[in-house]
Amino acid sequence: MVIDIQGVNDLWTDPQIHSANGLDYGDGNLGVRGMALFFLSHTCSTLCDFFNLTKFEKHESEEIGSQLHKAVESTLASLTKVESQRRRFDRTSLRHDSGMESLQEEPINPRIRHLSACSQMSDDSGACGSLSLKTIDEEVVSLSPKVTKEEILVAIHYAVCQLYCQERIAFSNDASVFHLKIAAEGGHLEALTIYGRKLLGIQTDVLEEILVEQNSNDGFKYLEKASTLGDSYSTFLIASAYQSGDGLPDGVEKNWEKSCALLTELIDSRTEIGVPVYKLMEEKGKMLQEGGNGLEQNATDAAETFEWAAEEATCAMKGKQAAKYFEMAEIAWRLVE
């Protein structure tokens, strides 16, 4: 994304570029944060209308004003300074200096997990430009060949939320919710999980400053989408909802069959979600032993699941938990007899 360029007639020089991965193009490359700041401070001109460019969605409180413009300029200056220092540190720490041989620099890995960059151009006239993926580093493109302009755009909306919560610009809850919702609806995975949990009243460790009015119907919908896209913790929350009934949308009842299927998926994948795998096995075993809510009772599977949980707890050096699961397995085996 070229945000500034100098020149005369058709001779252009000294471009200022923000790339999707935040690498290359000098210390002024602030990546997706720079793009977000650009859109917050940009006011479309007649050139934007002439080229029929899509306008970046802003909250009504973000219409350009002197106070916001000054905050953006201050943030750009501080981020550029931090980025310059970070890159100098990277160049120093990654070198292998033998004292005789020329210095070799190792490539710096991308710092941004979610690709993001709505590429729009600006010259001194203040006109924004068309979307382009040409600014994305080739390495990042090779890692994510299917990245779309839409994915890039929603990541910028998510970056705006981060800027608000980091107080890089004056915090606005309404504006933060506005951009978080756009990012979630666009399929940004982290935005989906955070917005869905906030709607369900579940505490989040990221963007905790943002307050959202609870709505279990919408919250469950966003978590389901996040689970479909591969977020394991969202899968766990959905499984828990089907088991307990808490947080389910209106008209949806407890479904232990679905809960067990989701827990099995998590157990098999061994994905780290902050909940020990033996705890997941315990909940699955309880439902299998009792049966009901759409799940057929199966004491044999319950006993085997408890034994498996005991083995996992033993490996985790949780002796008391292991003993508890062995006892639960014995009770389940008696039901089989």
Helices and strands as residue ranges (DSSP letters): E 2-8, E 11-17, H 31-41, H 46-50, G 60-62, H 66-93, H 138-143, H 149-165, H 173-185, H 189-199, H 216-228, H 232-244, H 256-269, H 277-290, H 299-315, H 319-336
